[in-house]
Amino acid sequence: MQHIALYAGQDDNYGQAEKNIEVYLRIEADDSQIHRICEHYGGLLEEQSVDFDGAAELKAVQKMASLPNEEVVYAMSDGCQLPTKEGLTD
């Protein structure tokens, strides 16, 4: 049931998620419970994201350090900062 509440919690609001569960599954749901479940697992995902971001940055810095100064690197990014030899750039 938790995975259903998490999926439904992606709706516009938790009240709408509650109504959708009740209409489609004919199960009583509580919007505050959906909110608590989404907050709990969202927090766990944010913690993992921080660990992942740090590991990715470290790997990028190590890779750049191994490139010769004259090496040309072609890259595309979308809304993130990349570590360069001059520091972080958008």
N, C-alpha and C positions, 0 to 999 in steps of 0.2 A: 504494500500500500504506500510505503514511503516513496518509491520510485514514481508512482502515479502522482502523488502530491508534488514531488519535485518537478515533474514534467508540466503539470497543470499550473504550477507557480510561475511559469514563464509568461503566462497571460498578462493582459493589461494590469490587472490587480488581483489580489488574493481573494477578494469577494467574488470576482468573476470565475476564478479557478474553482472555488467552492461550488458555485452554481453548475459549472461544466461537469464536475465529477458527479454531482447529484443527478443531473439530467441524463448524461450518457451512460453512467455505470449504475445508477439507482442506489448509490451508497451515500449515506450521510457523511458530510465532510465539514470541517471547521476552518474558516479562513485564518484564524490565529495559529492553528496547528500547522497549516501549510506555510505560513510566514516563518514560524520557528524552524521548521525543517529546512526551508530554503536558506535561511540565515546561517544555520549550522553548517550545511554542506557547502554553501558559498564561502564561508570563512575557511574551511579546509582547503578548498580550491585556491583561494588567495595565498595561503601559506605555501602550497606546492608551487604556485606561479613564481613567488619570490625566489625559491630555491632554483627553479628552472631558469629564470632570467639571469641570476648570478652565474650559473654554470655556463650558460650560452655566452655571456659577456667574457668570461675567463677564456673560453675556448677560442673566441674571436681574437682576443688580444694575443694569445699564444700563437695563433696562425699568422697574424700580421707581423709578429716579431720575427717569424721565420722567413718572411719574404724579403728579397733584396730591395733596396731603396728605389731602384729604377723600375720595379715590377708595376705593371698597370693592372688594376683590378676593376672590372666592370660589375656593378651591383645596382640593384633597385630595391628600394624600401618603401614602406607605406606607413607613415605616421609613427616612426620610431627613431631612436637615437642610436647611432653607430659609433663605436669607439674607433678613432683614427689616431694616427701618430701625433696629430695636433690636439687631440682631446675628443670629447663627444661632439658630434655634429648631428643636426636634424636631417 
